[in-house]
């Protein structure tokens, strides 16, 4: 989105594509559900930029 001819970032989508053994998938999905609360970058952007994450297990 442009504001006064300056690109302003409103949303960031982080796509994780991880090779995970079958026996660890449940754990990875669980951690993905709360990891952003402990991420310094996500916490710093909170309130100003919408940070979304997607998880793809391969």
N, CA, C and O atoms as CSV, one atom per row, in Angstrom:
chain,resi,resn,atom,element,x,y,z
A,1,UNK,N,N,0.840,-1.164,0.000
A,1,UNK,CA,C,0.000,0.000,0.000
A,1,UNK,C,C,0.895,1.241,0.000
A,1,UNK,O,O,1.891,1.299,0.720
A,2,UNK,N,N,0.534,2.211,-0.801
A,2,UNK,CA,C,1.291,3.458,-0.859
A,2,UNK,C,C,0.616,4.530,-0.023
A,2,UNK,O,O,-0.600,4.715,-0.083
A,3,UNK,N,N,1.411,5.221,0.745
A,3,UNK,CA,C,0.971,6.401,1.481
A,3,UNK,C,C,1.957,7.505,1.168
A,3,UNK,O,O,3.153,7.372,1.427
A,4,UNK,N,N,1.463,8.579,0.618
A,4,UNK,CA,C,2.325,9.698,0.202
A,4,UNK,C,C,3.485,9.209,-0.654
A,4,UNK,O,O,4.623,9.650,-0.489
A,5,UNK,N,N,3.180,8.283,-1.580
A,5,UNK,CA,C,4.144,7.707,-2.521
A,5,UNK,C,C,5.227,6.862,-1.853
A,5,UNK,O,O,6.290,6.642,-2.433
A,6,UNK,N,N,4.961,6.388,-0.634
A,6,UNK,CA,C,5.896,5.527,0.090
A,6,UNK,C,C,5.208,4.184,0.340
A,6,UNK,O,O,4.068,4.132,0.803
A,7,UNK,N,N,5.921,3.105,0.026
A,7,UNK,CA,C,5.378,1.781,0.283
A,7,UNK,C,C,5.321,1.533,1.783
A,7,UNK,O,O,6.336,1.636,2.471
A,8,UNK,N,N,4.140,1.207,2.289
A,8,UNK,CA,C,3.942,0.938,3.708
A,8,UNK,C,C,3.525,-0.526,3.860
A,8,UNK,O,O,2.558,-0.971,3.243
A,9,UNK,N,N,4.248,-1.252,4.671
A,9,UNK,CA,C,3.966,-2.671,4.888
A,9,UNK,C,C,2.903,-2.807,5.969
A,9,UNK,O,O,3.069,-2.320,7.088
A,10,UNK,N,N,1.824,-3.466,5.625
A,10,UNK,CA,C,0.708,-3.666,6.555
A,10,UNK,C,C,0.656,-5.101,7.075
A,10,UNK,O,O,0.162,-5.358,8.173
A,11,UNK,N,N,1.183,-6.049,6.254
A,11,UNK,CA,C,1.078,-7.461,6.616
A,11,UNK,C,C,2.287,-8.205,6.068
A,11,UNK,O,O,2.758,-7.928,4.965
A,12,UNK,N,N,2.780,-9.153,6.856
A,12,UNK,CA,C,3.858,-10.045,6.440
A,12,UNK,C,C,3.365,-11.467,6.655
A,12,UNK,O,O,2.843,-11.798,7.720
A,13,UNK,N,N,3.531,-12.298,5.649
A,13,UNK,CA,C,3.206,-13.712,5.785
A,13,UNK,C,C,4.500,-14.506,5.697
A,13,UNK,O,O,5.224,-14.425,4.706
A,14,UNK,N,N,4.780,-15.268,6.737
A,14,UNK,CA,C,5.961,-16.118,6.785
A,14,UNK,C,C,5.504,-17.534,6.482
A,14,UNK,O,O,4.626,-18.068,7.160
A,15,UNK,N,N,6.097,-18.137,5.468
A,15,UNK,CA,C,5.725,-19.496,5.075
A,15,UNK,C,C,6.854,-20.440,5.462
A,15,UNK,O,O,7.956,-20.370,4.919
A,16,UNK,N,N,6.561,-21.320,6.406
A,16,UNK,CA,C,7.522,-22.336,6.822
A,16,UNK,C,C,7.255,-23.598,6.008
A,16,UNK,O,O,6.133,-24.104,5.979
A,17,UNK,N,N,8.289,-24.096,5.353
A,17,UNK,CA,C,8.204,-25.369,4.627
A,17,UNK,C,C,9.253,-26.274,5.247
A,17,UNK,O,O,10.449,-26.106,5.011
A,18,UNK,N,N,8.799,-27.229,6.036
A,18,UNK,CA,C,9.706,-28.034,6.841
A,18,UNK,C,C,9.587,-29.517,6.515
A,18,UNK,O,O,8.492,-30.060,6.372
A,19,UNK,N,N,10.749,-30.153,6.401
A,19,UNK,CA,C,10.790,-31.610,6.276
A,19,UNK,C,C,10.822,-32.168,7.691
A,19,UNK,O,O,11.811,-32.017,8.407
A,20,UNK,N,N,9.738,-32.811,8.082
A,20,UNK,CA,C,9.586,-33.279,9.459
A,20,UNK,C,C,9.211,-34.758,9.430
A,20,UNK,O,O,8.317,-35.156,8.683
A,21,UNK,N,N,9.891,-35.579,10.242
A,21,UNK,CA,C,9.491,-36.989,10.326
A,21,UNK,C,C,8.052,-37.120,10.824
A,21,UNK,O,O,7.573,-36.297,11.604
A,22,UNK,N,N,7.396,-38.137,10.372
A,22,UNK,CA,C,5.987,-38.353,10.718
A,22,UNK,C,C,5.746,-38.331,12.226
A,22,UNK,O,O,4.731,-37.805,12.681
A,23,UNK,N,N,6.663,-38.894,12.999
A,23,UNK,CA,C,6.464,-38.976,14.450
A,23,UNK,C,C,6.679,-37.652,15.179
A,23,UNK,O,O,6.465,-37.578,16.389
A,24,UNK,N,N,7.100,-36.604,14.464
A,24,UNK,CA,C,7.315,-35.284,15.087
A,24,UNK,C,C,6.330,-34.231,14.595
A,24,UNK,O,O,6.358,-33.094,15.064
A,25,UNK,N,N,5.477,-34.588,13.674
A,25,UNK,CA,C,4.576,-33.600,13.061
A,25,UNK,C,C,3.623,-32.954,14.060
A,25,UNK,O,O,3.412,-31.742,14.021
A,26,UNK,N,N,3.059,-33.738,14.933
A,26,UNK,CA,C,2.132,-33.184,15.920
A,26,UNK,C,C,2.840,-32.152,16.793
A,26,UNK,O,O,2.277,-31.100,17.092
A,27,UNK,N,N,4.059,-32.446,17.195
A,27,UNK,CA,C,4.845,-31.513,18.009
A,27,UNK,C,C,5.122,-30.212,17.251
A,27,UNK,O,O,4.993,-29.124,17.813
A,28,UNK,N,N,5.501,-30.325,15.985
A,28,UNK,CA,C,5.799,-29.144,15.167
A,28,UNK,C,C,4.546,-28.300,14.992
A,28,UNK,O,O,4.613,-27.074,15.089
A,29,UNK,N,N,3.417,-28.922,14.740
A,29,UNK,CA,C,2.168,-28.175,14.581
A,29,UNK,C,C,1.785,-27.466,15.883
A,29,UNK,O,O,1.298,-26.336,15.855
A,30,UNK,N,N,2.002,-28.119,17.007
A,30,UNK,CA,C,1.696,-27.512,18.305
A,30,UNK,C,C,2.578,-26.285,18.543
A,30,UNK,O,O,2.085,-25.234,18.951
A,31,UNK,N,N,3.857,-26.419,18.293
A,31,UNK,CA,C,4.790,-25.309,18.514
A,31,UNK,C,C,4.497,-24.155,17.551
A,31,UNK,O,O,4.603,-22.986,17.923
A,32,UNK,N,N,4.130,-24.489,16.324
A,32,UNK,CA,C,3.789,-23.440,15.357
A,32,UNK,C,C,2.637,-22.582,15.870
A,32,UNK,O,O,2.555,-21.396,15.551
A,33,UNK,N,N,1.761,-23.167,16.651
A,33,UNK,CA,C,0.607,-22.444,17.175
A,33,UNK,C,C,0.948,-21.332,18.155
A,33,UNK,O,O,0.145,-20.417,18.339
A,34,UNK,N,N,2.112,-21.383,18.787
A,34,UNK,CA,C,2.440,-20.349,19.780
A,34,UNK,C,C,3.824,-19.722,19.615
A,34,UNK,O,O,4.174,-18.823,20.380
A,35,UNK,N,N,4.603,-20.157,18.662
A,35,UNK,CA,C,5.991,-19.686,18.583
A,35,UNK,C,C,6.133,-18.179,18.379
A,35,UNK,O,O,7.118,-17.599,18.835
A,36,UNK,N,N,5.188,-17.532,17.715
A,36,UNK,CA,C,5.316,-16.095,17.436
A,36,UNK,C,C,5.346,-15.267,18.721
A,36,UNK,O,O,5.929,-14.183,18.741
A,37,UNK,N,N,4.734,-15.758,19.778
A,37,UNK,CA,C,4.760,-15.020,21.057
A,37,UNK,C,C,6.175,-14.909,21.611
A,37,UNK,O,O,6.459,-14.025,22.420
A,38,UNK,N,N,7.050,-15.788,21.187
A,38,UNK,CA,C,8.422,-15.804,21.699
A,38,UNK,C,C,9.442,-15.359,20.651
A,38,UNK,O,O,10.648,-15.468,20.873
A,39,UNK,N,N,8.966,-14.864,19.522
A,39,UNK,CA,C,9.842,-14.394,18.437
A,39,UNK,C,C,10.070,-12.890,18.591
A,39,UNK,O,O,9.107,-12.124,18.570
A,40,UNK,N,N,11.323,-12.449,18.744
A,40,UNK,CA,C,11.600,-11.021,18.919
A,40,UNK,C,C,11.108,-10.160,17.755
A,40,UNK,O,O,10.626,-9.048,17.969
A,41,UNK,N,N,11.223,-10.659,16.543
A,41,UNK,CA,C,10.778,-9.869,15.389
A,41,UNK,C,C,9.259,-9.722,15.395
A,41,UNK,O,O,8.739,-8.618,15.233
A,42,UNK,N,N,8.557,-10.825,15.579
A,42,UNK,CA,C,7.092,-10.768,15.603
A,42,UNK,C,C,6.600,-9.870,16.736
A,42,UNK,O,O,5.658,-9.098,16.556
A,43,UNK,N,N,7.228,-9.971,17.886
A,43,UNK,CA,C,6.818,-9.146,19.031
A,43,UNK,C,C,7.095,-7.669,18.772
A,43,UNK,O,O,6.312,-6.813,19.184
A,44,UNK,N,N,8.194,-7.361,18.098
A,44,UNK,CA,C,8.532,-5.965,17.804
A,44,UNK,C,C,7.550,-5.349,16.814
A,44,UNK,O,O,7.246,-4.159,16.895
A,45,UNK,N,N,7.060,-6.149,15.892
A,45,UNK,CA,C,6.144,-5.650,14.869
A,45,UNK,C,C,4.691,-5.637,15.336
A,45,UNK,O,O,3.840,-4.997,14.719
A,46,UNK,N,N,4.418,-6.336,16.415
A,46,UNK,CA,C,3.053,-6.479,16.925
A,46,UNK,C,C,2.389,-5.117,17.119
A,46,UNK,O,O,2.969,-4.208,17.712
A,47,UNK,N,N,1.190,-4.996,16.620
A,47,UNK,CA,C,0.442,-3.752,16.757
A,47,UNK,C,C,0.615,-2.819,15.570
A,47,UNK,O,O,-0.248,-1.983,15.302
A,48,UNK,N,N,1.732,-2.959,14.856
A,48,UNK,CA,C,1.975,-2.096,13.702
A,48,UNK,C,C,1.844,-2.828,12.381
A,48,UNK,O,O,1.369,-2.270,11.392
A,49,UNK,N,N,2.267,-4.074,12.374
A,49,UNK,CA,C,2.225,-4.905,11.167
A,49,UNK,C,C,1.637,-6.252,11.546
A,49,UNK,O,O,2.031,-6.860,12.541
A,50,UNK,N,N,0.696,-6.706,10.747
A,50,UNK,CA,C,0.070,-8.003,10.958
A,50,UNK,C,C,1.018,-9.092,10.461
A,50,UNK,O,O,1.297,-9.165,9.265
A,51,UNK,N,N,1.517,-9.938,11.365
A,51,UNK,CA,C,2.419,-11.026,10.999
A,51,UNK,C,C,1.631,-12.327,11.046
A,51,UNK,O,O,1.071,-12.695,12.079
A,52,UNK,N,N,1.598,-13.014,9.913
A,52,UNK,CA,C,0.903,-14.293,9.806
A,52,UNK,C,C,1.913,-15.367,9.435
A,52,UNK,O,O,2.897,-15.102,8.746
A,53,UNK,N,N,1.657,-16.569,9.897
A,53,UNK,CA,C,2.536,-17.679,9.542
A,53,UNK,C,C,1.731,-18.809,8.926
A,53,UNK,O,O,0.574,-19.035,9.280
A,54,UNK,N,N,2.353,-19.503,8.013
A,54,UNK,CA,C,1.772,-20.679,7.389
A,54,UNK,C,C,2.773,-21.807,7.574
A,54,UNK,O,O,3.983,-21.583,7.531
A,55,UNK,N,N,2.279,-22.997,7.778
A,55,UNK,CA,C,3.139,-24.152,8.000
A,55,UNK,C,C,2.827,-25.212,6.953
A,55,UNK,O,O,1.683,-25.639,6.800
A,56,UNK,N,N,3.867,-25.629,6.236
A,56,UNK,CA,C,3.754,-26.709,5.265
A,56,UNK,C,C,4.751,-27.784,5.667
A,56,UNK,O,O,5.960,-27.550,5.693
A,57,UNK,N,N,4.236,-28.947,5.975
A,57,UNK,CA,C,5.095,-30.074,6.347
A,57,UNK,C,C,5.267,-30.971,5.138
A,57,UNK,O,O,4.294,-31.363,4.493
A,58,UNK,N,N,6.514,-31.291,4.840
A,58,UNK,CA,C,6.801,-32.144,3.674
A,58,UNK,C,C,7.504,-33.400,4.112
A,58,UNK,O,O,7.831,-34.246,3.280
